[in-house]
Amino acid sequence: MTKDKKERGGAAVTASPAPASSTGTTPLLGKGLDIGTANIAAAAQTPDGGVEVTAERNAFLDIKADVYSKNMLTKLKVPYVVHNGNLVVIGQAAFELANIFSRETRRPMCDGMISPSDIEALPMIKLIISKVLGEPAAPNENCYFSVPAESIDADNNVVYHQGLFEGLLRKAGYNAKPINEAHAVVFAELADSDFTGIALSFGGGMVNACIAYKTIPALTFSVARGGDWIDKNVAQVLGVKSSKAAHFKEQGVDIRSPKTREEEAISIYYRNLIHYIMENLAVRFENGQDMPMFPDPIDIVCSGGTSLVGGFTEVFQDEFAKLNFPIPIRKIFRAEEALNSVAKGCLVAAAIGE
């Protein structure tokens, strides 16, 4: 295995090797694209059979185009583009600037879908996708991209969202194919279990769930709560902006043992989110008409940026123990590269044609 190298904010991440091509040297054509509310990540195979993941925060910040602002961004070495007469900073740099100047970043996506209220959402997300995905390696290269499942607690237009990104990627020269976000996690993380188990993707806008048996999804759904839901509620009870709440969350919090008022609020909402998704999963297991009969206990794998907080797995296990889950579970674990699982699973699907 290659040694993992992780760095947020648009840098490449070398992950564990993918299956080599028939020649042993030429990369398989195909890319995986995780279109998340908080982050966008693209996965591609490298010539040596590894996987390279490039990620960028899915956010932007517009600044008045005057001489002072241009000089400031140049001095800080912050890259920007000019759009509709404004200076626009995208990605991690936008998030950092927003915290410095006590502003909220603008988000191209809201609750797991393209934002319906921001007219700049589509051109900004095109810029971010272009940055992480790059050009096709060959005409009509396969690109499997993640789409959320229908939510059980919100009315979301998945059809429009899926069609929008299919069109965007095809115009960029790709053969675009959608795959359910949590189903992609099955491909990335459950190979040792014969692609059988429960995959959960804890994203910024929602949590997606997939129950799979030997790669085949038996049930997929999502809940309209995620990292943004935690940030919004923490911000409300603390009287701060959501970007500041997100900053608290990403500064090394351990939700098993909160030490400050801010950490206590984050821990409370994390526990609520985990309990909520597992409670709904148990109900759907009990009410499902076509659920597979699992002959052995199965695993639950968690992924996504919202699962990266300290103590996540232990708190998940605590909350799971409070439920009377209808089937036996062997192991609950977090993906080793939780932020990259969806992109890597999309790549696997692209390489094998699902």
C-alpha positions as CSV (number, residue, x, y, z in Angstrom):
1,M,0.0,0.0,0.0
2,T,1.1,3.5,-0.6
3,K,1.4,5.8,2.3
4,D,-1.6,8.0,2.9
5,K,-1.0,11.8,2.5
6,K,-3.8,14.1,3.5
7,E,-4.2,17.8,3.1
8,R,-7.5,19.8,2.9
9,G,-8.2,22.7,0.7
10,G,-7.6,21.5,-2.9
11,A,-4.5,19.4,-2.4
12,A,-4.1,15.9,-3.8
13,V,-4.5,13.0,-1.4
14,T,-2.9,9.6,-2.2
15,A,-5.0,6.8,-0.9
16,S,-4.8,3.0,-1.0
17,P,-4.2,1.4,-4.4
18,A,-7.0,0.6,-6.8
19,P,-7.2,-2.5,-9.0
20,A,-4.5,-2.3,-11.7
21,S,-5.4,-2.4,-15.4
22,S,-4.8,-5.5,-17.5
23,T,-1.4,-4.2,-18.5
24,G,-0.4,-3.4,-15.0
25,T,0.8,0.1,-15.8
26,T,-1.9,2.0,-17.7
27,P,-4.6,3.5,-15.5
28,L,-8.1,2.5,-16.0
29,L,-10.1,5.3,-17.6
30,G,-12.7,6.7,-15.3
31,K,-13.1,9.2,-12.5
32,G,-15.3,9.5,-9.4
33,L,-16.8,12.7,-8.2
34,D,-18.3,13.4,-4.8
35,I,-20.6,16.4,-5.1
36,G,-21.1,17.2,-1.4
37,T,-22.7,20.2,0.3
38,A,-19.5,21.0,2.3
39,N,-16.8,19.5,0.0
40,I,-16.3,18.4,-3.6
41,A,-13.8,15.6,-4.2
42,A,-12.6,13.9,-7.3
43,A,-10.8,10.5,-7.4
44,A,-8.7,9.2,-10.3
45,Q,-6.4,6.3,-10.7
46,T,-2.6,7.0,-10.9
47,P,-0.2,5.2,-13.3
48,D,1.2,3.1,-10.4
49,G,-2.3,1.8,-9.5
50,G,-2.9,4.1,-6.6
51,V,-5.8,6.5,-6.1
52,E,-5.4,10.3,-6.1
53,V,-8.2,12.3,-4.5
54,T,-8.4,16.1,-4.9
55,A,-10.8,17.9,-2.7
56,E,-12.0,21.5,-2.2
57,R,-14.4,23.1,0.2
58,N,-17.7,23.8,-1.6
59,A,-18.0,27.5,-0.8
60,F,-17.3,30.9,-2.1
61,L,-17.0,34.5,-0.9
62,D,-17.6,37.6,-3.1
63,I,-15.7,40.8,-2.3
64,K,-16.1,44.3,-3.7
65,A,-13.8,44.8,-6.7
66,D,-11.8,47.8,-5.5
67,V,-8.0,48.5,-5.4
68,Y,-7.9,47.9,-1.6
69,S,-9.5,44.4,-1.9
70,K,-7.3,43.4,-4.8
71,N,-4.2,44.4,-3.0
72,M,-5.3,42.6,0.2
73,L,-5.9,39.3,-1.7
74,T,-2.6,39.6,-3.5
75,K,-0.8,40.3,-0.3
76,L,-2.4,37.3,1.4
77,K,-1.7,35.2,-1.7
78,V,-5.4,34.3,-2.0
79,P,-6.4,33.3,-5.6
80,Y,-9.6,34.8,-6.9
81,V,-11.6,35.2,-10.1
82,V,-13.6,38.2,-11.3
83,H,-17.3,37.4,-11.8
84,N,-20.1,39.9,-12.5
85,G,-17.8,42.8,-11.3
86,N,-16.9,41.2,-8.0
87,L,-13.8,39.4,-6.8
88,V,-14.7,35.8,-5.9
89,V,-12.7,33.5,-3.7
90,I,-13.6,29.8,-3.8
91,G,-13.0,26.8,-1.6
92,Q,-11.0,26.6,1.6
93,A,-9.6,30.1,1.1
94,A,-13.2,31.5,1.1
95,F,-13.9,29.8,4.4
96,E,-10.8,31.1,6.1
97,L,-11.4,34.7,4.9
98,A,-15.0,34.5,6.1
99,N,-13.8,33.7,9.6
100,I,-11.2,36.5,9.5
101,F,-13.8,39.1,8.5
102,S,-16.7,37.7,10.5
103,R,-18.7,37.0,7.3
104,E,-20.7,34.0,6.1
105,T,-19.5,32.1,3.1
106,R,-22.0,31.5,0.3
107,R,-22.7,27.9,-0.5
108,P,-23.5,26.6,-4.0
109,M,-25.4,23.8,-2.3
110,C,-28.0,23.7,0.4
111,D,-29.2,20.6,2.3
112,G,-27.5,18.3,-0.2
113,M,-28.9,19.9,-3.3
114,I,-28.0,22.8,-5.6
115,S,-29.1,26.0,-3.9
116,P,-32.4,27.2,-5.3
117,S,-32.1,30.7,-3.9
118,D,-28.5,31.7,-5.0
119,I,-28.3,32.7,-8.7
120,E,-24.5,32.4,-8.5
121,A,-24.6,28.8,-7.3
122,L,-24.2,27.0,-10.7
123,P,-21.3,29.1,-12.1
124,M,-19.5,28.8,-8.8
125,I,-19.9,25.1,-8.5
126,K,-18.8,24.7,-12.1
127,L,-15.5,26.5,-11.1
128,I,-15.0,24.2,-8.1
129,I,-15.7,21.0,-10.1
130,S,-13.4,22.1,-12.9
131,K,-10.7,22.7,-10.4
132,V,-10.8,19.3,-8.7
133,L,-11.9,17.1,-11.7
134,G,-9.9,18.5,-14.5
135,E,-10.2,17.5,-18.2
136,P,-11.2,14.0,-19.3
137,A,-8.2,11.6,-19.9
138,A,-10.0,10.5,-23.1
139,P,-13.2,11.6,-24.9
140,N,-16.3,10.5,-23.1
141,E,-14.4,9.2,-20.1
142,N,-16.6,7.6,-17.5
143,C,-17.4,9.8,-14.5
144,Y,-19.6,8.4,-11.8
145,F,-20.9,11.2,-9.6
146,S,-22.7,11.0,-6.3
147,V,-26.4,11.9,-5.8
148,P,-28.4,11.8,-2.6
149,A,-31.3,9.6,-2.0
150,E,-34.8,11.0,-1.5
151,S,-35.2,12.4,2.0
152,I,-37.7,10.8,4.5
153,D,-38.2,14.1,6.3
154,A,-38.0,16.8,3.5
155,D,-39.3,17.4,0.0
156,N,-36.2,17.6,-2.2
157,N,-36.0,17.5,-5.9
158,V,-33.3,14.8,-6.6
159,V,-34.4,14.5,-10.2
160,Y,-33.5,18.1,-11.1
161,H,-30.3,17.9,-9.1
162,Q,-29.2,14.8,-10.8
163,G,-30.1,16.0,-14.3
164,L,-28.3,19.3,-13.7
165,F,-25.0,17.6,-13.0
166,E,-25.4,15.0,-15.7
167,G,-25.6,17.9,-18.2
168,L,-22.8,19.8,-16.7
169,L,-20.4,16.8,-16.8
170,R,-21.4,15.8,-20.3
171,K,-20.7,19.3,-21.5
172,A,-17.2,18.9,-19.9
173,G,-16.6,15.8,-22.1
174,Y,-17.5,13.1,-19.6
175,N,-19.9,10.1,-19.8
176,A,-21.7,11.1,-16.7
177,K,-23.4,8.4,-14.6
178,P,-25.1,9.0,-11.2
179,I,-24.7,6.7,-8.2
180,N,-26.3,6.9,-4.8
181,E,-23.9,8.5,-2.3
182,A,-24.1,5.9,0.4
183,H,-24.0,3.1,-2.3
184,A,-20.6,4.5,-3.4
185,V,-19.4,4.1,0.2
186,V,-20.4,0.4,0.0
187,F,-18.0,0.0,-3.0
188,A,-15.2,1.9,-1.2
189,E,-15.4,0.4,2.2
190,L,-17.1,-3.0,2.3
191,A,-15.1,-5.1,-0.1
192,D,-13.9,-7.3,2.8
193,S,-17.6,-8.0,3.7
194,D,-18.4,-9.0,0.1
195,F,-20.0,-5.6,-0.4
196,T,-22.7,-6.4,2.2
197,G,-23.7,-4.2,5.1
198,I,-24.9,-0.7,6.0
199,A,-23.1,2.3,4.7
200,L,-23.8,5.8,6.1
201,S,-22.4,9.0,4.6
202,F,-22.5,11.9,7.1
203,G,-22.3,14.9,4.8
204,G,-22.7,18.6,5.3
205,G,-26.3,18.9,4.0
206,M,-27.7,15.4,4.9
207,V,-27.0,11.9,6.0
208,N,-27.4,9.2,3.3
209,A,-27.9,5.5,4.2
210,C,-27.6,2.4,2.0
211,I,-28.3,-1.2,3.0
212,A,-26.6,-3.5,0.5
213,Y,-26.3,-7.2,-0.2
214,K,-23.4,-8.3,-2.4
215,T,-23.2,-4.8,-4.0
216,I,-27.0,-4.6,-4.6
217,P,-28.7,-1.8,-2.7
218,A,-31.8,-3.1,-0.9
219,L,-32.7,0.3,0.6
220,T,-31.5,3.8,0.2
221,F,-32.8,7.0,1.9
222,S,-31.5,10.2,3.4
223,V,-32.4,12.5,6.3
224,A,-32.2,16.3,5.9
225,R,-29.8,16.8,8.7
226,G,-26.0,16.8,8.6
227,G,-23.0,18.9,9.5
228,D,-24.8,22.2,8.5
229,W,-27.7,21.2,10.7
230,I,-25.3,20.9,13.7
231,D,-23.6,24.2,12.9
232,K,-26.9,26.0,12.5
233,N,-28.3,24.8,15.8
234,V,-25.0,25.3,17.7
235,A,-24.8,28.9,16.2
236,Q,-28.4,29.6,17.4
237,V,-27.9,28.5,21.0
238,L,-24.5,30.2,21.3
239,G,-25.5,33.4,19.5
240,V,-22.7,33.2,16.8
241,K,-22.6,32.8,13.0
242,S,-22.7,29.4,11.5
243,S,-19.2,29.7,10.0
244,K,-17.9,30.3,13.6
245,A,-19.8,27.2,14.9
246,A,-18.2,25.2,12.1
247,H,-14.8,26.6,13.1
248,F,-15.4,25.4,16.7
249,K,-16.4,21.9,15.4
250,E,-13.2,21.6,13.3
251,Q,-10.7,22.6,15.9
252,G,-10.2,19.3,17.6
253,V,-13.4,18.7,19.5
254,D,-13.9,15.3,21.2
255,I,-17.6,14.8,21.6
256,R,-17.1,12.1,24.2
257,S,-15.8,14.7,26.7
258,P,-16.8,18.2,25.9
259,K,-14.8,20.8,27.9
260,T,-16.4,24.1,27.0
261,R,-19.9,25.5,26.4
262,E,-19.3,25.4,22.7
263,E,-18.1,21.8,22.8
264,E,-21.1,20.8,24.9
265,A,-23.5,22.2,22.3
266,I,-21.7,20.4,19.5
267,S,-21.7,17.1,21.4
268,I,-25.5,17.4,22.2
269,Y,-26.4,17.9,18.5
270,Y,-24.1,15.1,17.3
271,R,-25.7,12.6,19.6
272,N,-29.1,13.8,18.4
273,L,-28.2,13.4,14.8
274,I,-26.7,9.9,15.2
275,H,-29.7,8.7,17.2
276,Y,-32.1,10.2,14.6
277,I,-30.5,8.4,11.7
278,M,-30.3,5.0,13.4
279,E,-33.8,5.2,14.7
280,N,-35.1,5.8,11.2
281,L,-32.9,3.0,9.8
282,A,-34.3,0.6,12.4
283,V,-37.9,1.5,11.5
284,R,-37.2,1.0,7.8
285,F,-35.6,-2.3,8.4
286,E,-38.7,-3.5,10.4
287,N,-41.2,-2.1,7.8
288,G,-39.3,-3.1,4.6
289,Q,-41.0,-5.5,2.3
290,D,-38.0,-6.6,0.3
291,M,-35.2,-6.6,2.8
292,P,-32.6,-9.4,2.3
293,M,-32.1,-12.1,4.9
294,F,-28.6,-11.6,6.2
295,P,-27.3,-15.0,7.2
296,D,-24.5,-13.5,9.4
297,P,-24.1,-10.2,11.4
298,I,-23.2,-7.3,9.2
299,D,-21.0,-4.2,9.6
300,I,-22.0,-0.5,9.7
301,V,-19.5,1.8,8.1
302,C,-19.6,5.6,8.6
303,S,-18.0,8.1,6.3
304,G,-18.2,11.8,5.3
305,G,-16.7,14.9,6.7
306,T,-19.2,15.2,9.5
307,S,-17.9,11.9,11.0
308,L,-14.4,13.2,11.4
309,V,-15.0,14.8,14.8
310,G,-13.2,13.3,17.7
311,G,-15.0,10.5,19.5
312,F,-17.5,10.0,16.7
313,T,-17.3,6.2,16.6
314,E,-17.5,5.7,20.3
315,V,-20.5,8.1,20.6
316,F,-22.1,6.3,17.6
317,Q,-21.7,3.0,19.5
318,D,-23.2,4.5,22.6
319,E,-26.3,5.7,20.8
320,F,-26.7,2.5,18.9
321,A,-26.7,0.5,22.1
322,K,-29.8,2.4,23.2
323,L,-31.8,1.0,20.2
324,N,-33.4,-2.4,19.8
325,F,-31.9,-2.8,16.3
326,P,-33.8,-5.5,14.4
327,I,-30.7,-7.4,13.0
328,P,-27.4,-8.4,14.6
329,I,-24.4,-6.0,13.9
330,R,-20.9,-7.3,13.9
331,K,-18.9,-4.1,13.9
332,I,-19.3,-0.4,13.7
333,F,-16.4,1.6,12.3
334,R,-15.5,4.8,10.6
335,A,-13.8,4.7,7.2
336,E,-10.1,5.2,7.3
337,E,-10.3,8.1,4.8
338,A,-13.9,9.2,5.7
339,L,-13.7,12.4,3.7
340,N,-12.7,10.5,0.5
341,S,-14.9,7.4,0.7
342,V,-17.7,8.6,-1.6
343,A,-15.2,9.8,-4.3
344,K,-13.3,6.5,-4.1
345,G,-16.5,4.5,-4.4
346,C,-17.6,6.5,-7.4
347,L,-14.2,5.7,-9.0
348,V,-14.6,2.0,-8.4
349,A,-18.1,2.2,-10.0
350,A,-16.6,4.2,-13.0
351,A,-13.8,1.7,-13.5
352,I,-16.0,-1.4,-13.5
353,G,-19.1,0.2,-15.0
354,E,-20.9,-0.5,-11.7
